[in-house]
Amino acid sequence: MKNTFELVHVGINNNSHEESTQLANLLCALFNLTPRHGGKSEFAGNYFECMNMPFLGTHGHIAMQTDDLEAAVEELKE
């Protein structure tokens, strides 16, 4: 059986809380999204996570969701 994958959000690394807030506010203005505060980031709607400091990946990360993680890992190995 093939797994289904859903995009959860796109994470974008920034160098400071000020940068992440500015970027989140810009994305909210551009795409008519609601800003939201996270523990280590600022969100623009549910689509963009603006990290307060460099985190996963060189420039950021793409968060995906699947119902069966172990099966998804095996499928992606193929």
Secondary structure, 3 states (H helix, E strand, C coil): CCCCCEEEEEEECCCCHHHHHHHHHHHHHHHCCCEEECCCEEEECCCEEEECCCCCCCCEEEEEECCCHHHHHHHHHC
